[in-house]
Amino acid sequence: MNKPVLSPDFTIEDIHKLREYNYYQTKDMSRQERIDYYNSRGMEVHNLIQQRKLVKT
């Protein structure tokens, strides 16, 4: 499945596309692979948030 294209308004349909894309990305992963996948993605987002906080101050 290709990465979904999101609308500028970010509608409920976009959320459905993201959930479906995420499902297809993780459906064949083992439990540990999914844990690692979500932890690594979460750390990426956390780092982005921390960088933006530093820019604001």
N, C-alpha and C positions, 0 to 999 in steps of 0.2 A: 504494500500500500504506500502511495506517495504521501509526502508531508502535506497536510492540508493548507489551503490558502485561506487566511482569515480576512473577514471584512473589516473596514476601518471602524465600524460602529461596535464591533464585537458583540454579536447577537447570541441568542440561545442556540441557534443553529451552529455557530462556531464552537460552542462548548460541546455539542454532540459530535462534531467532526474531530475535535481533540480527544475526546474520550474513546471514540472508535479507533483512531490512529494509535493511541496509547495501548488499547487492548491488543491490536494486531502486533505491536512491537513486543509485548510481553507475554503473549499467550503460550508460547512454546518454551519459555524460560523455566528453569527450576526455581524452587523457593529461594535459594541462596542467590541465584542470579538476579531475581527480581529485587531482593533486598539491596544488593550491591548497586543495581541500576537506579533505584529510587534514592539511595543515599548519595550517590555521586551527583545525580541531577539536583538534589536538594542542596548540596554543598555549592554547586555552581550558582544557584539562585541566591543563596546566602551571601556568597562572595560579591555578587553584583549589588545586592542591597547595601552591604558594608561599604563598597566603593562609592556608591551614590551618596551615602551619609557623609563620607569624608569630603566629597565635593561640595556639599551644601554648607559645611562649616568652615 
